[in-house]
Every structure is written in structure tokens, then in C-alpha cells.
């Protein structure tokens, strides 16, 4: 444990800024991401993050050309370039969304295929332009792709010591937050029910392209500081995680913001601590840390898997547990029903108590040995609850147990009678259905059945229906 | 060689000839191997597209990244120096690629997150882990990351012969396998339940298809790079889809487009060293895609636009002729409208133009076409005569229109004022068999003549 935390002892202001930048970028991405996820356009974000490379390259060309043409001075080129990059990315982002949709409509191309064709083509074009004119512009591909979150805090604004990346990402987050709050009703409606939204006069097309533009702007702002990997991951993973945890949109948005921020912190901490640990264990001694952006994405993925497994409502563990509980409930009800029927067929006539006792014991024995482990656990649970007495090999109903068993057998036989009355089924078919349905009939339904059948005394097999 | 005729420019020819004539052994091998890769990508992609799983290849390629880094780390750990062997790296990529696919499936079937989001989540996660591992690789003593980076952006030109033999060999194996189970795969793509009912093991077939897709994706990594390799499986079949509705032809075409774009990419990028091969391969495919989008015989924009236009022209022509007939009918009397008598009287263009509300331009266009096709002849200023052929066609058009009107009147309770409109839409799509059937049902009066109009003409026609 000590060795795990050693790298954290050198935590500096720089590390804090890295986490802040990562968190701001993640939160800015999560906002449009929530709506992309709900609109089933998750891959659109990934696609735009690729194609905006073309916009970025275009911006480089434009700003370079402006300097060559002496429209702007080299000193202002940098700020012009930043604006141009943003505009370029938005234009290309909206363009790729528009191209995808046109291909889908005009060419009858399936949506994911259309998306794939558009984004690979535009990205290839961007790559080609970079390589072809690499002498004129200095674009570090790695920087665009992986980002340099570690060096991002170095570039500060003025004397405040606040990194530029914090201001850029914070600003984008603010814009996204404002737009989300202002357009919440429209966004929600067009995400869940586009048809209704259109009839209510919300311009669906405009919302669609607006969201694409916003996504592109968010992505390109985050690119420079954190790289496209983090952006691709943060756009969808935190919203998807939140989606697994809640059914309410405001809560989902809030949660995705929180998850984004946590992923950033967790990612940077693990980037400092995990690699030395792992590399030492596989025998490579000289690794100090790993890419923080990558680890932040991995941390978000880790949180997703956690939510997928342990989520309170939709988690796998909960669902497995519920299924197990249901199985156990059914098994215990079956045990109760079985014992009730045994008592029926072997009435405790006082004169012949012993022989009926023996008969019941042997038939119980046959039951419990031929049934699965569930019945055995169910028997044990029923004994603990006080519904059964006796031993495992000779179980008897207690009074409370008999009461529950009676309800169950009543459900079974009422359902059989109901089937016999309304359906033309063979004799043997009632039982199978009743065996399943008996576990799911509530008192109201039973009363209804009883009423429908005019309070029958016996079931189709001639056995008494307990009251 | 006919190519020399095409390339008159000497300097360009010089560059091309060096690449095309393949003087250099390595270029030759790279060209052959990459073309095989393109063919197998198109072939496998055709089935993936039909199963709407094209973007799964994108996830596989991204998921390969951590596998490549891990394979390198482990190989360096256990036998230093072996980390850059393509086989080892591809094996690692294969393992995590499959893992990524498995995770997508798990998310899709166990949670409420559906297809596209599941792909996006897995892609982000694996890519993130991969990046983190890459930086780890970079920081190990032996870890010059340069060789591994080729997997990200692709570097066809620098492939060594041994790698290409591997890529080409696997591609050929995939092509052969794909051809072998072609019938089963087509059945799987079009009617999974039917395939299952016929006794095919659909799960196994699906697994085989996935396996082939993963394989092609991974061997494509080095040539095209992981960011673009999905294009190898995606663009050729999508382009081929515009040309045909027949799966067999489509997959052959996809294979050809894939092969051509890969070969073109290799040749171009070895002629112009500045061009990144991966990007050029993809863009060659994109150009072929655009050509298919516009000119594709079955679904292309231009053929569709043309057949739409032809249909509209046919409608306009028969509307015009019908209007001519209806102008002449009162003069001749409805029993005397033989083709010969229809040609006698002159039709005034001005009167004709107001019978239906044609826009001016369209009306003149229609007249011009009809004159060109020999249906009308100009006889005086603004006066036309029907030719014999025109008269016959006019009678046909009117007959079709009125038969349907009478049918509507006798079989439905439609207001007589509405039947004209109803017939307007249908008359153009009635084929001879349907016409014969209509005549039979309506009692067979005037089998080759034209029945009189069931409603006053002009009242509803204008």
C-alpha cells in the first residue's frame, strides 16, 4: 500500500491543474454526450472527433495563408488560428453530419455505413493534407491525437498562473451548461420523441445540426489540451454510465458530469501509481507513469464496468440476485405445496397415525432427494422462518406454514378450474400451467377468479379447493 | 502497354512507370499483398454491411491497440528484441480485438445500452487503455515506439516483404474461406431464421464471419492504420451496393473495388512519397464510392434521376395526347374517333394549353418532345395535327383513363367528380394485362374502341 502511494507524495500544483483540466474537458464533453447517447448517435461523436482533423488542418492553412498574404501579422497568428480551428471544426462537424444524413436519404445507405464512409473519407483527406504539406504547417499529429495534458498546464494566461486550457475548457463547459439549461425542454423532447417535438414546433433539423456543431466545438476545444482519445471516451462513457444508474434525464446529466470529473481525478492518480506497480511486477523496472489522458479514459471505462456490474437497478449483480430470490421463492412455495398435498392424501386419522406418518415421511423423502439444491435451501430457509418444523428428512408444516401453503394450493386449483372453464385443453395440460401461474397470483386476482367461477368447491380433478 | 497512351505526360509517366513496372522487389510484394488485403476486405465487408455491423470493425481496430502494446511489453520481458515481430504484435491485437468484440456483445445483451453506444463505450475504453500502455512502452528502455506507431497511422510503403507475405497469405486464406461458405453466409445475411431452420448452425456461421472480420481488420492495421482500417471493410461493399441487388455480383464487385483502391493507393503513394499510403488507399476507395453513388446502375443517383425523368416524360406525353383527343372528340362525335379521323382536324395550341394547367415552359417542352417523337406535326402558326401514330397513342391513353374511371364508378361509391383525379394517377401504371382484365370485367363493350367519358369533360378536367 505504501509503495502504491509513494508517487503521490510528489503531487504538485501541476498535478492539480492536470486533474482540473481533465475534469473540465470531461464535463464539457459529457453534456452533449448525454443527448448524443439518447438520440442513438453515439458514434457520431467519434466520427466528428475524427473528421474535425480536416477542420483543424483547414484552419492551419487559412491562418498560414493570412500571414503569407500579410493580412495579419505573425504575432497575432496564434490567436487567429485558435478561432479558425474552432470554426473549422464546427463547420466540418456539421458538414459530416449533413453528409451522413444526405447519403442515408439520397443513396439509401444504412446509417452506420453512411457514417463510416463519411468519417473515414474526411479523416483520410485530413491526414493526406497534413502529410502533403507538412513542411508548411507544423501540426504534431500525436498532439492532436493524444493531446498533451501533461504540458497543458504550462501555458498560462497572464500573471494569474491559471493555465489557458483551464479557461478554454471551462468556457466551453459554461456555454454547454447554459445551452443545456436554456434549451432543456427542446433537447429532451427531440431526444426522446422527435415526432412529437416536430409537431410541437421544435425545429428538429436545427436541433440536430446545432447539437452536432456544439459537439464539434467542444471536441476541438478539448483536443488541444487533452487529445482526441480522452474526448472520444468522455463524450459517451460517462453518459452511458449515468444511463445505467438512473431513469431521469436531469439526474443522468448531473451524474455524467460527476462521473466525468471523478474519472479525471482517478485517471491521473492511477497514471501516477499503477504503471510502476504493474511494470515492476512484470519485470520492467523503469516505468514511472503512463499517459494521463489514456488513464482517464480507462478510469471512465472502469467506472462504466463497475456500474454495469453493481448498479442499483440495472446492475448485473442486482439482477442475478433478484433472479436467485425469485427462484428461491418459487422453490419454497413448491415445497409448501408439496407438503400440503401430502397431508391431504395422508390425513392424520388418529387411529392410524403411525402408518400415515410413515407414508408421509417416505414421500417427503422421495421429494427432497429428487429435487434440486434449490428445494433443499428453500426447506432450510422455511425452517428458519418457522413455517416448517421437524428435520430435513422429515419436514412438517407449522400452522403459519400451512396457512401459506393453503393460499398457494388455492391459487393452483382456482387457476386449473379457470382454465377448465374457459379453454378447451386436455386434462393433463391444466397442471403444467397452474404450476407456473400459482406463484404469481395476488389476492385481488384470486378473488376475481373465485367470483368468475362462482366460488367452486372442487377443482377439475375433483380435489377440494381450500378456502 | 495501353497505359502509356493514357499518360502522355512524360514526368508523370516516369513516376508511374517506376511504381507500375515494379522494378523494386519490395514494391511488387507490397502491391500484391495489399491488393489481396483489399479484396478480402471487400468480400468480408459485403456480408458485414448486410448484417449492419460495419462499424464493429472500427471497434476491433481500436481495441487492438492495447493488445499490440501488451504483446510488445510481454515479448520484450521474456525474450528481449522479439517485441517488434509482426506475428507477436498481431497475436496480441487479435486477443484484445476479440475481447473488445466480446465486451460489445456483453454490454449489448446484458445492459440497456444498445448497439451504437455499446460500440462507442468499448472503443473509448480500449483506445484509452491502449494509449496509456503505449506511453508505458515508450518509457521502457527498449521501447522506441516508432515501429508500433505504424499500427496507428499505417505505413504501407515501409512494410517489409516478410510482413506482406503474412498479410497476403492470411488474406488469401480469408478469400478462399469466404468463397467456400458463400452460400451459407448469404443465407445467414438474408434470412437467419430460415438458415437455422435449414439446419445451418447460424451461431457458428456468425462467429466465423466475426472472426474473418477481425482477421481482416487486424492484418489491415499496418497498411492503413487503425484509425482508417474500417474503411477497407466499409467503403467497397457500400459502393458495390449501388450497382446491383445480387449478393454474388455485389461481393465480387466489392472485392474488385477493394483490390483496385488498395492497388491504386500503393501505386500512388509509391509514386509520390509525400502521400500517406493509408489515406490514399481510403481516398481512392472514396472516389470509387462517389462514382458508384452517382452512376451505380441499381441505386445510383443519376440512373434513378433518369428513370424518374423518363417516367415523368411518359406521363406528360400521354396527358398531352389525351388532351388533344378530348379537344377533338366533341367535333368528331365519340363514335367517330378512329385514328384516321383524329388526324384530320387542327388543334390550336392556345386552346390545348388551357385544358390542363400546364406551366408555360412545361407545355412548350411537351409539344416540342411530341413533335420530335412524331406524334404531332406543326401545320400552321400555333396549330398542330396529330399524326397517325399520335392518334393511336392518344386513343390508348384515353382508353386507359376512361376504363379506370368506369371501373371506379361501377365498383366504388366515389363521387363522379372525383373519378377523373383518381384515374389521373393510375392510368399511367396500368399494364396491358390489367387493361384486358378491366375490359373483361366491364362487359367488354368496344374492345378496341374508346368508351365515352362517364362525366362531362372540362367540368372536372380543368
Interface residues (C-beta under 8 A of the other chain):
Chain A: X37 X40 X41 X42 X43 X45 X46 X50 X103 X106 X107 X108 X109 X110 X112 X113 X114 X115 X116 X117 X120 X121 X123 X124 X125 X127 X128 X131 X132 X134 X141 X145 X146 X227 X229 X230 X232 X233 X234 X235 X236 X237 X240 X243 X244 X271 X275 X279 X282 X283 X284 X286 X287 X288 X289 X290 X291 X293 X294 X295 X296 X297 X298 X300 X301 X304 X308 X314 X316
Chain B: X49 X52 X54 X55 X58 X73 X74 X76 X77 X107 X110 X111 X112 X113 X114 X116 X117 X119 X120 X121 X123 X124 X125 X126 X127 X128 X129 X130 X131 X132 X133 X134 X135 X136 X139 X140 X141 X152 X153 X227 X228 X230 X231 X234 X235 X238 X241 X242 X274 X275 X276 X278 X279 X280 X282 X283 X286 X289 X293 X299 X301
